[in-house]
Amino acid sequence: MLAGEASEQWKPHVSEWRDEYPEVWSGEMPGEAEHKAVIRELDAARSLITAPRAKLSESAHFLRGMLEHLTTEMDRQNTETDERLARTLPPSFASVIAKQRAERELSGI
């Protein structure tokens, strides 16, 4: 059988296959479109995970800084209040305030 005869013999089958599996003849492998769609969905999901993680890290850093600032400010105001009260209250109250302040400092509050 010559090459031309073999080609003629397969022509009807090729056109059937072309009709039945158009994605193969379009240059795409079967399932390739679905595979690409899944990859796109995974990439989108990955960006949904990584973008918020970076934002959370920024937010956590900011909140940590704010907490440190507020704690320092609160300590400063407590110290000023204690000193003011110690100057204005009778000595017996001043010793109680000093004792409470020492307890706060020891406990880390």
Contact map, one row per residue, 1 for C-alpha under 8 A:
1110110000000000000000000000000000000000000000000000000000000000000000000000000000000000000000000000000000000
1111110000000000000000000000000000000000000000000000000000000000000000000000000000000000000000000000000000000
1111111000000000000000000000000000000000000000000000000000000000000000000000000000000000000000000000000000000
0111111100000000000000000000000000000000000000000000000000000000000000000000000000000000000000000000000000000
1111111110000000000000000000000000000000000000000000000000000000000000000000000000000000000000000000000000000
1111111111000000000000000000000000000000000000000000000000000000000000000000000000000000000000000000000000000
0011111111100000000000000000000000000000000000000000000000000000000000000000000000000000000000000000000000000
0001111111100000000000000000000000000000000000000000000000000000000000000000000000000000000000000000000000000
0000111111110000000000000000000000000000000000000000000000000000000000000000000000000000000000000000000000000
0000011111111100000000000000000000000000000000000000000000000000000000000000000000000000000000000000000000000
0000001111111110000000000000000000000000000000000000000000000000000000000000000000000000000000000000000000000
0000000011111111000000000000000000000000000000000000000000000000000000000000000000000000000000000000000000000
0000000001111111100000000000000000000000000000000000000000000000000000000000000000000000000000000000000000000
0000000001111111110000000000000000000000000000000000000000000000000000000000000000000000000000000000000000000
0000000000111111111000000000000000000000000000000000000000000000000000000000000000000000000000000000000000000
0000000000011111111100000000000000000000000000000000000000000000000000000000000000000000000000000000000000000
0000000000001111111111000000000000000000000000000000000000000000000000000000000000000000000000000000000000000
0000000000000111111111011000000000000000000000000000000000000000000000000000000000000000000000000000000000000
0000000000000011111111000000000000000000000000000000000000000000000000000000000000000000000000000000000000000
0000000000000001111111000000000000000000000000000000000000000000000000000000000000000000000000000000000000000
0000000000000000111111111000000000000000000000000000000000000000000000000000000000000000000000000000000000000
0000000000000000111111111100000000000000000000000000000000000000000000000000000000000000000000000000000000000
0000000000000000000011111111110000000000000000000000000000000000000000000000000000000000000000000000000000000
0000000000000000010011111111110000000000000000000000000000000000000000000000000000000000000000000000000000000
0000000000000000010011111111000000000000000000000000000000000000000000000000000000000000000000000000000000000
0000000000000000000001111111000000000000000000000000000000000000000000000000000000000000000000000000000000000
0000000000000000000000111111100000000000000000000000000000000000000000000000000000000000000000000000000000000
0000000000000000000000111111110110000000000000000000000000000000000000000000000000000000000000000000000000000
0000000000000000000000110011111100000000000000000000000000000000000000000000000000000000000000000000000000000
0000000000000000000000110001111110000000000000000000000000000000000000000000000000000000000000000000000000000
0000000000000000000000000000111111100000000000000000000000000000000000000000000000000000000000000000000000000
0000000000000000000000000001111111110000000000000000000000000000000000000000000000000000000000000000000000000
0000000000000000000000000001011111111000000000000000000000000000000000000000000000000000000000000000000000000
0000000000000000000000000000001111111100000000000000000000000000000000000000000000000000000000000000000000000
0000000000000000000000000000001111111110000000000000000000000000000000000000000000000000000000000000000000000
0000000000000000000000000000000111111111000000000000000000000000000000000000000000000000000000000000000000000
0000000000000000000000000000000011111111100000000000000000000000000000000000000000000000000000000000000000000
0000000000000000000000000000000001111111110000000000000000000000000000000000000000000000000000000000000000000
0000000000000000000000000000000000111111111000000000000000000000000000000000000000000000000000000000000000000
0000000000000000000000000000000000011111111100000000000000000000000000000000000000000000000000000000000000000
0000000000000000000000000000000000001111111110000000000000000000000000000000000000000000000000000000000000000
0000000000000000000000000000000000000111111111000000000000000000000000000000000000000000000000000000000000000
0000000000000000000000000000000000000011111111100000000000000000000000000000000000000000000000000000000000000
0000000000000000000000000000000000000001111111110000000000000000000000000000000000000000000000000000000000000
0000000000000000000000000000000000000000111111111000000000000000000000000000000000000000000000000000000000000
0000000000000000000000000000000000000000011111111100000000000000000000000000000000000000000000000000000000000
0000000000000000000000000000000000000000001111111110000000000000000000000000000000000000000000000000000000000
0000000000000000000000000000000000000000000111111111000000000000000000000000000000000000000000000000000000000
0000000000000000000000000000000000000000000011111111100000000000000000000000000000000000000000000000000000000
0000000000000000000000000000000000000000000001111111110000000000000000000000000000000000000000000000000000000
0000000000000000000000000000000000000000000000111111111000000000000000000000000000000000000000000000000000000
0000000000000000000000000000000000000000000000011111111100000000000000000000000000000000000000000000000000000
0000000000000000000000000000000000000000000000001111111110000000000000000000000000000000000000000000000000000
0000000000000000000000000000000000000000000000000111111111000000000000000000000000000000000000000000000000000
0000000000000000000000000000000000000000000000000011111111100000000000000000000000000000000000000000000000000
0000000000000000000000000000000000000000000000000001111111110000000000000000000000000000000000000000000000000
0000000000000000000000000000000000000000000000000000111111111000000000000000000000000000000000000000000000000
0000000000000000000000000000000000000000000000000000011111111100000000000000000000000000000000000000000000000
0000000000000000000000000000000000000000000000000000001111111110000000000000000000000000000000000000000000000
0000000000000000000000000000000000000000000000000000000111111111000000000000000000000000000000000000000000000
0000000000000000000000000000000000000000000000000000000011111111100000000000000000000000000000000000000000000
0000000000000000000000000000000000000000000000000000000001111111110000000000000000000000000000000000000000000
0000000000000000000000000000000000000000000000000000000000111111111000000000000000000000000000000000000000000
0000000000000000000000000000000000000000000000000000000000011111111100000000000000000000000000000000000000000
0000000000000000000000000000000000000000000000000000000000001111111110000000000000000000000000000000000000000
0000000000000000000000000000000000000000000000000000000000000111111111000000000000000000000000000000000000000
0000000000000000000000000000000000000000000000000000000000000011111111100000000000000000000000000000000000000
0000000000000000000000000000000000000000000000000000000000000001111111110000000000000000000000000000000000000
0000000000000000000000000000000000000000000000000000000000000000111111111000000000000000000000000000000000000
0000000000000000000000000000000000000000000000000000000000000000011111111100000000000000000000000000000000000
0000000000000000000000000000000000000000000000000000000000000000001111111110000000000000000000000000000000000
0000000000000000000000000000000000000000000000000000000000000000000111111111000000000000000000000000000000000
0000000000000000000000000000000000000000000000000000000000000000000011111111100000000000000000000000000000000
0000000000000000000000000000000000000000000000000000000000000000000001111111110000000000000000000000000000000
0000000000000000000000000000000000000000000000000000000000000000000000111111111000000000000000000000000000000
0000000000000000000000000000000000000000000000000000000000000000000000011111111100000000000000000000000000000
0000000000000000000000000000000000000000000000000000000000000000000000001111111110000000000000000000000000000
0000000000000000000000000000000000000000000000000000000000000000000000000111111111000000000000000000000000000
0000000000000000000000000000000000000000000000000000000000000000000000000011111111100000000000000000000000000
0000000000000000000000000000000000000000000000000000000000000000000000000001111111110000000000000000000000000
0000000000000000000000000000000000000000000000000000000000000000000000000000111111111000000000000000000000000
0000000000000000000000000000000000000000000000000000000000000000000000000000011111111100000000001100100000000
0000000000000000000000000000000000000000000000000000000000000000000000000000001111111110000000000000000000000
0000000000000000000000000000000000000000000000000000000000000000000000000000000111111111000000000000000000000
0000000000000000000000000000000000000000000000000000000000000000000000000000000011111111100001001000000000000
0000000000000000000000000000000000000000000000000000000000000000000000000000000001111111111011101100000000000
0000000000000000000000000000000000000000000000000000000000000000000000000000000000111111100001000000000000000
0000000000000000000000000000000000000000000000000000000000000000000000000000000000011111110000000000000000000
0000000000000000000000000000000000000000000000000000000000000000000000000000000000001111111011000000000000000
0000000000000000000000000000000000000000000000000000000000000000000000000000000000000101111111000000000000000
0000000000000000000000000000000000000000000000000000000000000000000000000000000000000100111111100000000000000
0000000000000000000000000000000000000000000000000000000000000000000000000000000000000000011111110000000000000
0000000000000000000000000000000000000000000000000000000000000000000000000000000000000100111111111000000000000
0000000000000000000000000000000000000000000000000000000000000000000000000000000000001110111111111100000000000
0000000000000000000000000000000000000000000000000000000000000000000000000000000000000100001111111110000000000
0000000000000000000000000000000000000000000000000000000000000000000000000000000000000000000111111111000000000
0000000000000000000000000000000000000000000000000000000000000000000000000000000001001100000011111111100000000
0000000000000000000000000000000000000000000000000000000000000000000000000000000001000100000001111111110000000
0000000000000000000000000000000000000000000000000000000000000000000000000000000000000000000000111111111000000
0000000000000000000000000000000000000000000000000000000000000000000000000000000000000000000000011111111100000
0000000000000000000000000000000000000000000000000000000000000000000000000000000001000000000000001111111110000
0000000000000000000000000000000000000000000000000000000000000000000000000000000000000000000000000111111111000
0000000000000000000000000000000000000000000000000000000000000000000000000000000000000000000000000011111111100
0000000000000000000000000000000000000000000000000000000000000000000000000000000000000000000000000001111111111
0000000000000000000000000000000000000000000000000000000000000000000000000000000000000000000000000000111111111
0000000000000000000000000000000000000000000000000000000000000000000000000000000000000000000000000000011111111
0000000000000000000000000000000000000000000000000000000000000000000000000000000000000000000000000000001111111
0000000000000000000000000000000000000000000000000000000000000000000000000000000000000000000000000000000111111
0000000000000000000000000000000000000000000000000000000000000000000000000000000000000000000000000000000111111
